[in-house]
Amino acid sequence: MEYGIQCSDLLPSKLVDVTKPVRNAVLAKMDEWLSQKEGPKRKEEAIRSVDLPRSAHPLSLIEMIEQRDDLKSFTIKQPVDHFTSSATKKFEQRYWSNLKFYKSEGLRFLMIDGHSPASTMWLTNPKVQIMQLAEKFGAAVYLVEHRGYGKSRLDRTDLEYVTIKQMIADVEQLIKAVNEKEKTSYKWITFGGGYGGSIAAWSRMFRPELVTGAVASSALISPVLDFYKYLLNLQNIIEKRDSDCKDVIEEIFLELSTQLLDSQSRADLSNALNMKPLWSVDSKPTPTDIQFFYFNLLSRFIATIRFDGVNMEHYDNDSTLEKACSILKMNKSIALKLRQFNDYALELLGKKSAKFPNSYKAFLHMLKSTGRSSPNLQTSLYQQCTEFGLFRTTDIGRNIFKSVLPLNFFEELCTDVFGSNLSWKHITQFVSTAAELFKENDERNVRFLEFYIF
């Protein structure tokens, strides 16, 4: 897809609709899933379904919390540890339903949110793909929040149970509990984008008797330590949309590599970006401090791509990438261009008045706290360090962002936050173990670029 923004098929853009072939492929698979007769699982499905342990606990209890129009919110009491029968500790996992388009004996769609608080936009916005499909196929739509995120919190001491396996067991128990509550056994289709899409795909892969199909957008099917391809894809998108912008960004990062070595230029840059704390001419930033600066700067570039024309809120009428490029191509100093670019990126992130974080130590303090100040970031980092990696590095070779954010920055971050027991040797081993579990490509996988349908 020439303008393939992450998960853009789930939120088709009004500006440049390049995801129509993808959505047509989904429609074709929906027809196939509807007509598919239930029968004995194929050999590869039967083998795969026992690769992952089952929950050792009885079905979880469901409680309805609130109803607003067609949207109902529930909690389901899930075991913190599905796989130890003697473990009695539970947590409340949030999920929602919208039966507005549901027809008797229709499909059931389950949107799985990834490493962030669940957004009910997926069940209330008629423009998103899952609701359009629900209307067409008369499906009931559900949304579940990933354990450890939003209000589906676990104690910080229970972070070790925020895992892929435990979440797949959550999905299994939720589907069984809803089927039991409503006395149905209709077909379930899982949906998700990014990491949520991975859980959707893996739920189909390991629980084919419960999940008939999966729509996994921009999903990584196997964990990977060094996710350098993310920024490489970002570069390719920028180049295809505006090659002049790509050249300007490369010039900016090249110039930054020189300016950050000069005390006065550093001080001017920190003032322009409203950094906290500021760099003075007497500051002596460490290599980690410089990498942390790039870590935050790159997050701004990611934001301008991520929200480009997505069909939600105010973004559906704007090309955020086009606006960002117009700022970066202005005939101004790098400091002034980056200040205006940073302000725009913060607006996209909903942090309009935020200062540019410039203290690695303060960042560590936030992540090492009880987790209440930024629990989702802490949980997401823990999952990266212990299971799926996906560290967005610039270890690509030649690229427009230069070699500013190496893998060892994340090695240091994991160890600094979670302790010396989480050494690089352990991180590598954890991610390799997770990748081994998911390494086989299922032959039922229909691949369309970075889009997967199971």
C-alpha positions as CSV (number, residue, x, y, z in Angstrom):
1,M,0.0,0.0,0.0
2,E,1.6,3.3,-1.1
3,Y,0.3,5.3,1.8
4,G,0.0,2.4,4.3
5,I,-0.3,4.0,7.7
6,Q,-0.3,1.7,10.7
7,C,-3.8,0.1,11.3
8,S,-5.3,2.5,8.6
9,D,-7.6,-0.3,7.4
10,L,-9.3,-0.3,10.8
11,L,-9.9,3.5,10.4
12,P,-10.1,4.1,6.7
13,S,-9.0,7.6,5.7
14,K,-11.3,10.0,3.9
15,L,-8.2,11.6,2.3
16,V,-6.5,8.7,0.5
17,D,-8.4,5.4,0.8
18,V,-5.7,2.9,-0.2
19,T,-7.0,0.2,2.2
20,K,-10.1,-0.6,0.1
21,P,-8.4,-3.8,-1.3
22,V,-7.7,-4.9,2.2
23,R,-11.2,-4.3,3.4
24,N,-12.6,-6.1,0.3
25,A,-10.4,-9.1,1.3
26,V,-11.9,-9.0,4.8
27,L,-15.4,-9.0,3.3
28,A,-14.5,-12.1,1.2
29,K,-13.2,-13.9,4.3
30,M,-16.4,-12.9,6.3
31,D,-18.5,-14.6,3.7
32,E,-16.3,-17.7,3.9
33,W,-16.4,-17.8,7.6
34,L,-20.2,-17.4,7.6
35,S,-20.6,-20.3,5.2
36,Q,-18.0,-22.5,6.9
37,K,-19.5,-25.6,8.5
38,E,-18.3,-26.6,11.9
39,G,-16.6,-29.9,11.9
40,P,-13.5,-31.8,13.1
41,K,-10.5,-29.6,13.4
42,R,-7.8,-30.1,10.8
43,K,-4.7,-31.9,12.0
44,E,-2.6,-28.8,12.2
45,E,-5.3,-27.0,14.2
46,A,-5.6,-29.9,16.6
47,I,-1.9,-29.9,17.2
48,R,-1.6,-26.2,17.6
49,S,-4.5,-25.9,20.0
50,V,-2.6,-27.9,22.6
51,D,0.6,-25.9,22.3
52,L,-0.7,-23.4,24.8
53,P,-1.8,-24.4,28.3
54,R,-5.5,-24.0,29.2
55,S,-6.8,-22.1,32.1
56,A,-6.9,-24.2,35.2
57,H,-9.9,-22.2,36.6
58,P,-13.7,-22.4,36.3
59,L,-15.5,-19.8,34.1
60,S,-15.2,-16.3,35.4
61,L,-18.1,-14.2,36.8
62,I,-19.5,-11.4,34.7
63,E,-21.1,-8.2,36.1
64,M,-22.8,-5.5,34.1
65,I,-21.6,-2.0,35.3
66,E,-23.3,0.5,33.1
67,Q,-25.4,1.0,30.0
68,R,-25.4,4.1,27.8
69,D,-27.6,3.8,24.7
70,D,-26.4,0.7,22.9
71,L,-23.1,0.4,24.8
72,K,-23.0,-1.8,27.8
73,S,-19.9,-2.1,30.1
74,F,-19.0,-5.1,32.1
75,T,-16.3,-6.5,34.3
76,I,-15.2,-10.2,34.3
77,K,-13.3,-11.6,37.2
78,Q,-10.2,-13.2,35.7
79,P,-7.5,-15.2,37.5
80,V,-4.3,-13.3,37.8
81,D,-2.6,-16.7,37.0
82,H,-4.7,-18.9,34.7
83,F,-2.3,-21.8,34.8
84,T,-1.9,-22.5,38.5
85,S,-5.0,-24.1,39.9
86,S,-4.1,-23.2,43.5
87,A,-3.7,-19.5,42.7
88,T,-6.9,-17.7,43.9
89,K,-6.0,-14.1,43.3
90,K,-8.3,-12.4,40.7
91,F,-8.6,-9.0,39.0
92,E,-11.4,-7.2,37.2
93,Q,-11.1,-7.0,33.5
94,R,-13.2,-4.6,31.6
95,Y,-15.2,-5.4,28.5
96,W,-18.0,-3.8,26.6
97,S,-20.8,-4.9,24.1
98,N,-22.8,-3.2,21.4
99,L,-25.7,-5.2,20.1
100,K,-27.2,-2.4,17.9
101,F,-26.8,-4.4,14.7
102,Y,-27.1,-7.9,16.1
103,K,-29.3,-10.4,14.4
104,S,-30.3,-13.7,15.8
105,E,-27.6,-16.3,15.2
106,G,-25.2,-13.7,13.8
107,L,-21.5,-13.4,14.2
108,R,-19.8,-12.1,17.3
109,F,-16.9,-9.7,16.8
110,L,-14.3,-9.1,19.6
111,M,-12.0,-6.2,19.4
112,I,-8.9,-6.7,21.5
113,D,-7.1,-3.6,22.7
114,G,-3.3,-3.8,23.0
115,H,-1.0,-2.0,25.3
116,S,-3.2,1.0,26.2
117,P,-6.5,1.7,27.9
118,A,-9.4,0.3,25.9
119,S,-11.2,2.9,23.8
120,T,-15.0,2.5,23.4
121,M,-14.6,4.4,20.1
122,W,-14.4,1.0,18.5
123,L,-18.0,0.3,19.5
124,T,-19.5,3.8,19.1
125,N,-17.9,5.2,16.0
126,P,-19.9,4.1,12.9
127,K,-17.0,5.0,10.6
128,V,-14.6,2.3,11.9
129,Q,-14.3,-1.0,10.1
130,I,-15.5,-3.3,12.8
131,M,-18.8,-1.4,13.2
132,Q,-19.3,-1.2,9.4
133,L,-18.9,-4.9,9.2
134,A,-21.2,-5.4,12.2
135,E,-23.9,-3.6,10.4
136,K,-23.4,-5.6,7.2
137,F,-23.3,-9.0,8.8
138,G,-25.6,-8.4,11.8
139,A,-22.9,-9.0,14.3
140,A,-22.7,-8.4,18.0
141,V,-19.6,-6.4,18.8
142,Y,-17.5,-6.7,22.0
143,L,-14.3,-4.9,23.2
144,V,-12.0,-6.2,25.8
145,E,-9.2,-4.3,27.7
146,H,-5.8,-6.0,27.9
147,R,-4.9,-7.2,31.4
148,G,-2.6,-4.7,33.1
149,Y,-3.8,-1.7,31.2
150,G,-6.4,1.0,31.8
151,K,-8.6,0.0,34.7
152,S,-8.0,-3.7,34.2
153,R,-5.0,-3.3,36.5
154,L,-2.9,-5.8,38.3
155,D,-0.8,-5.1,41.3
156,R,2.7,-4.0,40.4
157,T,4.0,-7.2,42.1
158,D,1.9,-9.2,39.6
159,L,3.5,-7.7,36.4
160,E,5.0,-11.1,35.6
161,Y,1.4,-12.3,34.8
162,V,1.0,-9.6,32.1
163,T,1.9,-12.0,29.3
164,I,0.8,-13.1,25.9
165,K,-0.3,-16.6,27.2
166,Q,-2.3,-15.1,30.1
167,M,-4.1,-12.7,27.7
168,I,-5.0,-15.4,25.3
169,A,-6.4,-17.3,28.3
170,D,-8.4,-14.2,29.2
171,V,-9.9,-14.1,25.7
172,E,-10.7,-17.8,25.9
173,Q,-12.4,-17.4,29.3
174,L,-14.3,-14.3,28.1
175,I,-15.7,-16.0,25.0
176,K,-16.7,-19.1,27.0
177,A,-18.3,-17.0,29.8
178,V,-20.3,-14.9,27.3
179,N,-21.4,-18.0,25.5
180,E,-22.5,-19.6,28.8
181,K,-24.2,-16.4,29.9
182,E,-26.2,-16.0,26.7
183,K,-26.6,-19.7,26.0
184,T,-25.0,-19.4,22.6
185,S,-22.2,-21.0,20.6
186,Y,-22.0,-18.7,17.6
187,K,-18.9,-17.9,15.6
188,W,-16.5,-15.4,17.0
189,I,-14.2,-13.2,14.9
190,T,-11.3,-11.5,16.7
191,F,-10.1,-8.0,15.7
192,G,-7.1,-5.9,16.7
193,G,-4.4,-3.5,15.6
194,G,-0.7,-3.6,16.3
195,Y,-0.1,-5.7,19.4
196,G,-3.9,-6.2,19.9
197,G,-3.9,-7.6,16.4
198,S,-1.2,-10.0,17.4
199,I,-3.4,-11.3,20.3
200,A,-6.3,-11.5,17.9
201,A,-4.3,-13.7,15.5
202,W,-2.8,-15.8,18.2
203,S,-6.2,-16.4,19.7
204,R,-7.3,-17.8,16.4
205,M,-4.1,-19.8,16.1
206,F,-4.3,-21.4,19.4
207,R,-8.0,-21.6,20.1
208,P,-9.5,-22.4,16.6
209,E,-12.4,-24.2,18.3
210,L,-13.5,-20.9,19.8
211,V,-12.3,-18.3,17.2
212,T,-13.5,-18.9,13.6
213,G,-11.4,-16.1,12.1
214,A,-9.1,-13.1,13.0
215,V,-8.6,-9.7,11.4
216,A,-5.1,-8.6,12.5
217,S,-4.1,-5.2,11.3
218,S,-0.4,-4.2,11.3
219,A,0.2,-7.1,13.6
220,L,3.5,-8.7,14.3
221,I,3.0,-12.4,14.1
222,S,6.2,-13.3,16.0
223,P,8.0,-11.3,18.7
224,V,11.3,-9.7,17.6
225,L,13.9,-7.9,19.7
226,D,15.2,-5.2,17.3
227,F,12.2,-3.7,15.5
228,Y,14.3,-1.4,13.3
229,K,11.8,-2.0,10.4
230,Y,9.3,0.3,12.1
231,L,11.4,3.4,11.5
232,L,12.5,2.1,8.1
233,N,8.8,1.9,7.2
234,L,8.3,5.4,8.5
235,Q,11.1,6.6,6.2
236,N,9.6,4.8,3.2
237,I,6.2,6.4,3.8
238,I,7.7,9.9,4.1
239,E,9.7,9.4,0.9
240,K,6.7,8.2,-1.1
241,R,4.5,11.0,0.1
242,D,7.1,13.8,-0.1
243,S,10.7,13.1,-1.1
244,D,11.7,16.7,-0.4
245,C,10.4,16.3,3.2
246,K,12.5,13.1,3.5
247,D,15.6,15.1,2.4
248,V,14.9,17.9,4.9
249,I,14.5,15.4,7.8
250,E,17.8,13.8,6.9
251,E,19.5,17.2,6.9
252,I,17.9,18.0,10.3
253,F,19.2,14.8,11.9
254,L,22.6,15.3,10.3
255,E,22.8,18.9,11.6
256,L,21.6,17.8,15.1
257,S,24.5,15.4,15.3
258,T,26.8,18.4,15.1
259,Q,24.8,20.8,17.2
260,L,24.5,18.4,20.1
261,L,28.3,18.4,20.4
262,D,28.3,22.2,20.9
263,S,27.3,23.6,24.3
264,Q,25.8,26.8,23.0
265,S,23.8,25.0,20.2
266,R,22.5,22.5,22.8
267,A,21.4,25.3,25.1
268,D,19.6,27.1,22.2
269,L,17.9,23.9,21.1
270,S,16.7,23.1,24.7
271,N,15.2,26.6,25.0
272,A,13.5,26.3,21.6
273,L,12.0,22.9,22.5
274,N,11.0,24.0,26.1
275,M,12.9,21.2,27.6
276,K,12.7,20.1,31.2
277,P,15.3,20.5,32.5
278,L,17.0,22.9,30.2
279,W,20.5,22.3,28.9
280,S,22.8,25.2,29.9
281,V,26.2,25.9,28.3
282,D,27.7,24.2,31.3
283,S,25.6,21.0,31.0
284,K,27.5,17.8,30.2
285,P,24.9,15.3,28.9
286,T,25.9,11.7,28.8
287,P,25.5,9.5,25.8
288,T,22.4,8.1,27.4
289,D,21.0,11.6,27.8
290,I,21.5,12.3,24.1
291,Q,19.9,9.0,23.2
292,F,16.9,9.9,25.5
293,F,16.6,13.2,23.6
294,Y,16.4,11.3,20.3
295,F,14.0,8.7,21.9
296,N,11.5,11.6,22.6
297,L,12.1,13.4,19.3
298,L,11.5,10.2,17.3
299,S,8.2,9.7,19.1
300,R,7.1,13.1,17.6
301,F,7.8,11.8,14.1
302,I,6.0,8.6,14.8
303,A,2.9,10.6,15.9
304,T,2.7,12.6,12.7
305,I,2.6,9.4,10.7
306,R,0.4,7.4,13.1
307,F,-2.5,9.9,12.9
308,D,-2.2,10.7,9.2
309,G,-5.8,10.8,7.9
310,V,-7.1,8.2,10.3
311,N,-10.9,8.2,10.4
312,M,-11.4,9.3,14.0
313,E,-11.9,12.6,15.9
314,H,-10.5,15.6,14.0
315,Y,-7.8,13.6,12.1
316,D,-10.0,12.4,9.3
317,N,-9.9,15.8,7.7
318,D,-6.2,16.4,8.0
319,S,-3.0,14.9,6.6
320,T,-0.9,15.2,9.7
321,L,2.2,14.2,7.7
322,E,1.6,16.9,5.1
323,K,1.3,19.5,7.8
324,A,4.4,18.3,9.6
325,C,6.4,18.4,6.4
326,S,5.2,21.9,5.7
327,I,6.6,22.9,9.1
328,L,9.9,21.1,8.6
329,K,10.4,22.6,5.1
330,M,10.1,26.2,6.3
331,N,13.1,28.5,5.7
332,K,13.9,28.8,9.4
333,S,16.7,27.6,11.7
334,I,16.6,23.9,12.8
335,A,15.7,25.0,16.4
336,L,12.7,27.1,15.3
337,K,11.5,24.4,12.9
338,L,11.7,21.7,15.6
339,R,10.0,23.9,18.1
340,Q,7.0,24.4,15.8
341,F,7.1,20.7,14.8
342,N,7.2,19.7,18.5
343,D,4.2,21.9,19.3
344,Y,2.2,20.3,16.5
345,A,3.2,16.7,17.5
346,L,2.2,17.4,21.1
347,E,-1.2,18.7,19.9
348,L,-1.7,15.4,18.1
349,L,-0.8,13.5,21.3
350,G,-3.2,15.6,23.4
351,K,-0.3,17.2,25.4
352,K,-0.4,20.7,24.0
353,S,1.3,22.4,26.9
354,A,3.7,19.6,27.9
355,K,7.4,20.3,28.2
356,F,9.9,18.3,26.2
357,P,11.2,15.6,28.7
358,N,15.0,15.9,29.0
359,S,15.9,13.9,32.1
360,Y,16.5,10.2,31.8
361,K,16.7,10.0,35.6
362,A,13.2,11.5,36.0
363,F,11.9,9.1,33.3
364,L,13.3,6.2,35.3
365,H,11.8,7.5,38.5
366,M,8.4,7.7,36.9
367,L,8.6,4.1,35.6
368,K,10.0,2.7,38.8
369,S,7.3,4.3,41.0
370,T,4.2,2.5,42.1
371,G,3.0,2.8,38.6
372,R,0.0,5.1,39.3
373,S,1.5,8.1,37.5
374,S,2.0,6.2,34.2
375,P,1.0,2.6,34.7
376,N,0.3,1.8,31.1
377,L,3.8,2.9,30.0
378,Q,5.4,0.8,32.8
379,T,3.4,-2.3,31.9
380,S,4.1,-1.9,28.2
381,L,7.8,-1.6,28.8
382,Y,7.8,-4.7,31.1
383,Q,6.1,-6.7,28.3
384,Q,8.7,-5.4,25.8
385,C,11.6,-6.3,28.1
386,T,10.3,-9.8,29.0
387,E,8.4,-11.0,26.0
388,F,7.9,-9.4,22.7
389,G,10.7,-6.8,22.3
390,L,9.7,-4.5,19.5
391,F,12.3,-1.9,20.4
392,R,12.2,0.8,17.7
393,T,15.8,1.4,17.0
394,T,17.7,3.2,14.2
395,D,20.0,0.2,13.7
396,I,19.1,0.1,10.1
397,G,22.3,1.1,8.4
398,R,21.9,4.2,6.2
399,N,18.6,6.0,7.0
400,I,17.3,9.6,7.4
401,F,17.3,9.4,11.2
402,K,20.9,8.4,11.4
403,S,22.2,5.9,14.0
404,V,20.9,7.9,17.0
405,L,18.9,5.2,19.0
406,P,20.7,1.9,19.2
407,L,19.4,-1.3,20.8
408,N,21.7,-0.9,23.8
409,F,19.6,2.2,24.9
410,F,16.7,-0.2,25.5
411,E,18.9,-2.7,27.2
412,E,20.0,-0.1,29.7
413,L,16.4,1.1,30.1
414,C,15.1,-2.4,30.9
415,T,17.8,-3.0,33.5
416,D,17.5,0.4,35.0
417,V,13.7,0.1,35.5
418,F,13.3,-3.6,36.5
419,G,16.6,-4.4,38.1
420,S,19.8,-6.3,37.3
421,N,18.0,-9.6,37.2
422,L,16.7,-8.4,33.8
423,S,20.0,-8.3,32.1
424,W,20.4,-8.3,28.3
425,K,21.0,-12.0,28.4
426,H,17.7,-12.5,30.0
427,I,15.9,-10.1,27.7
428,T,17.3,-11.9,24.6
429,Q,16.3,-15.3,26.1
430,F,12.8,-14.2,27.0
431,V,12.1,-12.7,23.5
432,S,13.6,-15.8,21.8
433,T,11.4,-18.1,23.9
434,A,8.3,-16.1,22.9
435,A,9.3,-16.0,19.3
436,E,9.8,-19.8,19.3
437,L,6.2,-20.3,20.4
438,F,4.8,-18.3,17.5
439,K,7.4,-18.9,14.8
440,E,5.4,-21.3,12.6
441,N,3.4,-19.6,9.9
442,D,-0.1,-21.0,9.8
443,E,-1.0,-22.2,6.3
444,R,-4.5,-20.7,6.8
445,N,-2.8,-17.2,6.9
446,V,-3.8,-15.0,4.0
447,R,-1.2,-12.2,3.9
448,F,-1.8,-8.8,2.3
449,L,1.3,-6.7,2.9
450,E,1.3,-5.9,6.6
451,F,-2.3,-7.1,7.0
452,Y,-3.3,-10.5,8.2
453,I,-6.6,-12.4,8.0
454,F,-6.9,-15.8,9.6
